[in-house]
Every structure is written in structure tokens, then in C-alpha cells.
Amino acid sequence: MKKLILVTSPPACGKTFISKQLSKTLKHVVYLDKDTLIGLSKQIFIVAGQPYNRSSKFFEDNIRDYEYETIVALALEALEYDDIVLINAPFTEEIRDVNYINNLKDRLIEKGTRLVVVWVETSVEVCRQRMIARNSDRDTWKLEHWAEYIASCDFSIPTTIDDPSIVDDLLIFKNSSNSEYDKSMKIIVDILEAP
């Protein structure tokens, strides 16, 4: 059966590195990164005469949901051509919305595809250090307003989407240290490659 893998977590938990490593390790994978759409989104800020701030109400009202709709549409299309599509994106709200997840699962069933969520679990302090190190303009507001930003993040595992009878519907990738990363990568690849 085909798989749509969502690699999710709050920003700077290590999603991109993990997503790329999983995509290189697994066979027949189409890799999609929601950040690829940022160039288009920046243009929307310019055309609208708005300051570039991906934490703003303007972004939430006019851009955010369209980025997610677009990346999922690309994934659904790619599933026509390969066995696994992996999306690297936070899915911050969607991953905790049971209706959204059930609707996505229904759409996937039509394509003979199962949903797999890989939740990247990383400590808050490690995330802050990684955000500083990556030095991206998308993080400027977050770092300047760290207490406010972090209060809006939910680092808890989205257990509402977990069905105990399905081994790979929610996989936890621990990523606060190199040893956690190595152990999680082996466990998760073994599960995803199982027949």
C-alpha cells in the first residue's frame, strides 16, 4: 500500500534534516517541503504592501492555509506516480484537528494510500539553539519575541490521531541528541520498510 508520510513538529525540531534522511533511505519517495513555497508567499507580502512576518495576522488570514492546501494537493498528485510521498511541514493546527486528519485519510483511501505521521520530539531549548544557528529571516520575530512565540507552540505528542491497532500511524522520532536521532532513525526506517 502507498504511504503519505507527514513529518511534523513545531519549527526547528529537525524536521528538514530528518525528512531528507528518511527520503534518501526509503525507496520510491517523492520529497516535498512546504518551505519551498516561501518564495511565493514572500511575493504576496510585497504585493499586499505588508511587512514580511510569518507570525502575523496577515499571514494567518491570507497565506498559511493556502500553503498547506497546495503542498497536500502536490502530494496527492505525486501519489499517482510513486509509492511514498513525504511532506516536511509543521502541520501545527492540522495535526491536532481530528476532522482534518480523518478527511485526509478518506482522500488517501481513494488512492490506495495510508497516512503515516512522524512526530519529531525535541526539547524547547534545543529548538531555540537550532533556530539561532540556522539564522533564517522566517525566525526573526520568533527569536525576538521568544516567550510569546513559545507560549503559542504545542510540543506535546498529538496522541488523538494515534490508533493503537495501527503500528505506523503515529511514529515518534526523538531528536534532542545525536544518540536519540540514531536510535529513532533505525527504529522508524525498520517500521516503514516492513511489508
C-alpha positions as CSV (number, residue, x, y, z in Angstrom):
1,M,0.0,0.0,0.0
2,K,1.2,3.5,-0.8
3,K,2.0,5.9,2.0
4,L,1.8,9.7,2.6
5,I,4.2,10.5,5.4
6,L,3.9,13.8,7.2
7,V,7.0,14.7,9.2
8,T,5.7,17.2,11.7
9,S,6.6,19.2,14.8
10,P,7.0,22.8,15.9
11,P,9.7,24.8,14.0
12,A,13.4,24.0,14.4
13,C,12.9,20.5,15.8
14,G,14.9,19.0,13.0
15,K,12.1,18.1,10.5
16,T,14.0,19.1,7.4
17,F,17.2,17.1,8.2
18,I,15.1,14.1,9.3
19,S,12.8,14.3,6.3
20,K,15.7,14.4,3.9
21,Q,17.4,11.5,5.6
22,L,14.2,9.4,5.6
23,S,13.6,10.3,1.9
24,K,17.2,9.2,1.0
25,T,16.9,5.9,3.0
26,L,13.5,4.7,1.9
27,K,12.8,3.6,-1.7
28,H,10.5,5.3,-4.2
29,V,10.0,8.5,-2.2
30,V,8.8,11.9,-3.5
31,Y,10.1,14.6,-1.1
32,L,8.0,17.8,-0.7
33,D,9.0,20.7,1.6
34,K,6.4,23.3,2.4
35,D,9.2,25.9,2.8
36,T,9.7,25.7,-1.0
37,L,6.5,27.8,-1.2
38,I,8.0,30.6,0.9
39,G,9.3,32.4,-2.2
40,L,5.7,32.7,-3.5
41,S,4.4,33.7,0.0
42,K,7.0,36.5,0.2
43,Q,5.7,37.9,-3.0
44,I,2.2,38.0,-1.5
45,F,3.5,40.2,1.3
46,I,5.2,42.5,-1.2
47,V,2.1,42.9,-3.4
48,A,-0.1,43.5,-0.4
49,G,2.3,46.1,1.0
50,Q,2.7,44.1,4.2
51,P,5.9,43.6,6.3
52,Y,7.3,40.1,5.9
53,N,6.2,38.4,9.1
54,R,5.1,34.7,9.1
55,S,3.7,35.1,12.6
56,S,1.4,37.9,11.6
57,K,-2.4,38.0,11.4
58,F,-2.0,38.9,7.7
59,F,0.0,35.6,7.1
60,E,-2.6,33.6,9.2
61,D,-5.5,35.1,7.3
62,N,-4.2,35.2,3.8
63,I,-1.3,32.7,3.2
64,R,-0.9,30.0,5.8
65,D,-3.8,27.7,4.9
66,Y,-3.2,28.1,1.2
67,E,0.4,26.9,1.6
68,Y,-0.9,23.7,3.3
69,E,-3.6,23.2,0.7
70,T,-1.0,23.5,-2.1
71,I,1.5,21.1,-0.6
72,V,-1.2,18.5,0.1
73,A,-2.5,18.9,-3.5
74,L,1.0,18.3,-4.8
75,A,1.4,15.2,-2.6
76,L,-1.9,13.7,-3.8
77,E,-0.9,14.3,-7.4
78,A,2.6,12.7,-6.8
79,L,0.9,9.6,-5.3
80,E,-0.3,8.8,-8.9
81,Y,3.4,8.3,-9.8
82,D,5.2,6.8,-6.9
83,D,4.7,4.7,-3.7
84,I,5.7,7.1,-0.9
85,V,5.2,10.9,-0.7
86,L,6.9,12.6,2.3
87,I,5.8,16.1,3.3
88,N,8.1,18.1,5.5
89,A,5.9,20.7,7.3
90,P,4.8,21.7,10.8
91,F,1.0,21.0,10.2
92,T,0.7,22.8,13.6
93,E,-3.1,23.1,13.7
94,E,-4.0,20.3,11.3
95,I,-2.2,17.5,13.2
96,R,-4.5,18.1,16.2
97,D,-7.7,18.5,14.2
98,V,-9.3,15.1,14.1
99,N,-11.7,16.2,11.3
100,Y,-8.8,17.4,9.1
101,I,-6.9,14.1,9.7
102,N,-10.0,11.9,9.0
103,N,-10.8,13.9,5.9
104,L,-7.2,13.5,4.6
105,K,-7.4,9.7,5.4
106,D,-10.6,9.5,3.4
107,R,-9.0,11.2,0.4
108,L,-6.0,8.9,0.7
109,I,-8.1,5.8,0.8
110,E,-9.3,6.7,-2.7
111,K,-5.7,6.5,-3.9
112,G,-4.9,3.2,-2.0
113,T,-2.7,5.2,0.4
114,R,-2.2,5.1,4.2
115,L,-1.4,8.2,6.3
116,V,1.8,8.0,8.4
117,V,2.6,10.8,10.8
118,V,6.2,11.1,12.1
119,W,6.2,13.5,15.1
120,V,9.7,15.0,15.8
121,E,10.1,15.3,19.5
122,T,12.8,17.8,20.5
123,S,13.4,19.8,23.7
124,V,12.4,23.5,23.6
125,E,16.0,24.7,24.4
126,V,17.5,22.6,21.6
127,C,14.9,24.1,19.2
128,R,15.9,27.6,20.2
129,Q,19.6,26.9,19.7
130,R,18.9,25.4,16.3
131,M,16.8,28.4,15.3
132,I,19.6,30.7,16.2
133,A,22.1,28.5,14.3
134,R,20.1,28.4,11.1
135,N,19.8,32.2,11.1
136,S,16.7,32.4,8.9
137,D,14.6,35.5,8.4
138,R,11.5,33.4,9.0
139,D,12.6,33.1,12.6
140,T,13.4,36.7,13.3
141,W,10.1,37.6,15.0
142,K,10.1,34.2,16.9
143,L,13.5,34.8,18.4
144,E,12.9,38.5,19.2
145,H,9.6,37.5,21.0
146,W,10.7,34.1,22.3
147,A,8.4,33.9,25.4
148,E,5.3,34.9,23.4
149,Y,6.2,32.6,20.5
150,I,7.0,29.6,22.6
151,A,3.8,30.0,24.6
152,S,1.9,29.6,21.3
153,C,3.6,26.3,20.5
154,D,2.4,22.9,21.4
155,F,5.3,20.4,21.9
156,S,3.0,17.6,23.2
157,I,2.7,14.5,21.1
158,P,-0.6,14.6,19.0
159,T,-2.0,11.4,20.5
160,T,-5.5,12.0,19.3
161,I,-4.5,10.7,15.9
162,D,-3.0,7.5,17.2
163,D,-4.9,4.3,16.6
164,P,-3.2,1.6,18.9
165,S,-4.1,-1.1,16.4
166,I,-2.0,0.5,13.6
167,V,1.7,0.3,14.1
168,D,2.8,3.2,11.8
169,D,0.0,5.8,12.0
170,L,1.9,7.9,14.6
171,L,5.7,7.4,15.0
172,I,7.7,9.4,17.5
173,F,11.2,10.5,16.3
174,K,13.2,11.6,19.4
175,N,15.7,14.2,18.3
176,S,17.2,16.2,21.2
177,S,20.7,14.5,20.8
178,N,22.7,12.5,18.2
179,S,22.1,9.3,20.1
180,E,18.4,9.8,20.1
181,Y,18.5,10.6,16.4
182,D,20.4,7.5,15.5
183,K,18.2,5.2,17.6
184,S,14.9,6.8,16.2
185,M,16.1,6.7,12.6
186,K,16.8,3.0,12.8
187,I,13.5,2.1,14.5
188,I,11.4,4.3,12.2
189,V,13.1,3.1,9.0
190,D,12.6,-0.5,10.1
191,I,8.9,0.1,10.7
192,L,8.4,2.0,7.4
193,E,10.1,-0.7,5.4
194,A,8.2,-3.6,7.0
195,P,5.9,-5.3,4.5
